Amino acid sequence: MIIGKIEKNEKKIKFHLDLSCRKCGKSVPGGMQTSENYYNSNSFKIEIDNFKKTYLCGICRDARRIKDHLKNK
């Protein structure tokens, strides 16, 4: 997954986050990419913190989408 914007000729940095679903607690792979300039900036740190707080695994995310879809019918 890409965090932030990466310009066309900008260097990419690959890093790993220890992610777990906020609903079920399941641990998931956290391979991420960002630009060299964005990495370790204040905006980057804020975005990563928010991402970790709101992350849902695929199963929980799909269940939520189905529930919301059925609710809106």
Phi, psi and omega in degrees: 000145180258132176251131182076187180257141176242117179291165188303312184254020183272146178290143178256146174243129176258136180214168183239134174249143171275100184252145171218148181295135181285344181266307185258347178081004180296133178280136183230155177297142184235046177287121185230163175222150173205173179279156181298323181287327184280331183301132180068013173281166178298319179299320179298312181297320178295315180297319179295316178300315179294321179298314180297323182289332186249003186292133173239139175292169182301321181294312180292323179295316179294319178298321179293318179298316180297315180300314179294322179295315180292328179293326183275358179278000000 
